Amino acid sequence: MRYLTAGESHGPQLTVIIEGVPSNLELSKEMIDYELQRRQKGHGRGRRMQIESDAVKIVGGVRHGKTTGAPIALIVENKDWKHWQTIMGSEPISEEEADQMKRIITKPRPGHADLNGAIKYNHRDMRNVLERSSARETTVRVAAGAVAKVLLKQFNISTAGHVVEIGGVKVEEQSFQSLAQLREVTEGSPVRCFDHDTGEKMMEAIDLAKKNGDSIGGIVEVIVEGVPIGLGSHVHYDRKLDAKIGAAIISINAFKGVEFGIGFTAASKPGSEVHDEILWNEQYGYYRKTNNLGGFEGGMTNGMPIVVRGVMKPIPTLYKPLQSVDIETKEPFTASIERSDSCAVPSASVVAEAVVAWELANALTEKFGNESMEMIRSNFDQYATYSKGF
């Protein structure tokens, strides 16, 4: 499975083409729209979320509610496009029209792709960079992840994403009893936090940052249950599934770190307190006494829940802007504001959930086939019986 996205933040639409989804998977617009709406929620989001009301159009690869095995094409229209047609249109314009627009960007914002992308692609107008590097692109990544989650659900593999830290305010103890409970509670939280009191403190931290013209980041966690043993591989670096998931997390805009299980805490513990002892019984087959390694050993799933966390830096566009340099005049200035979120961590947890689901669905089809759901089901069931009694 693979996908390719196209489109700009203020262009007419965002597009994703997905290849490798098996035939006869039930898929509807409503299944994808649900995930898109989740992404738009969250305390600390800016005015753009009031403008856009994301909904998908399925324009290829699905017929009468089921996938055909052909590439799936999904589009999400940008409602704000009507205000940007002159600035972002694809047709050539004259120098006079360009001057009248007065929207050429020559002042790079610290923490963004603006300057690096302009140098790399030789753009004197950095809007050519920031329009594509915008986190708006994650809209269709969530759409692709929604398709992956529908596929995983057919094999009782379930995912949940939530927020464990914002601006230094941390969840001290994981007290949920099941993924179903975690999903139910966090869906009702403006910051996707399971603990109500901690969530209130997170919102206070967001409000304070906004009042001060600042922004804050945080940590999100994704948990996946029902994963079979042996997805991924130990034989080559680029086939290790935890490495692929780690790369997927880091690829999300503003994410700067990733860990599995107890993660960096393992560095301060002896091996006897880190490695997960192996047990077996007739009901479950092989399982682990603990899950310190977050569901992975040797680049492969070990049957325990996958637990992965990602660190998101504060959004770099601030109301109290940082110093930068104009690429035309080389004069110093304080960076302009291009967006107004003070914290996007809650919505980023939805994106993290989507990219993890995608990598798992890809690994699942790699192991069990991707031509039809019937083929995958047969192979999956045979393997489950085999691995349980191995």
Helices and strands as residue ranges (DSSP letters): E 2-6, E 13-19, H 29-40, H 48-51, E 56-60, E 62-63, E 66-67, E 72-77, G 79-83, H 85-88, H 95-101, H 114-121, H 127-133, G 135-137, H 138-153, E 158-166, E 169-170, H 179-187, H 196-211, E 218-225, G 237-239, H 241-250, E 255-260, G 263-268, G 271-273, E 278-281, E 285-288, E 296-297, E 300-301, E 306-312, E 323-325, E 332-334, H 345-368, H 373-388
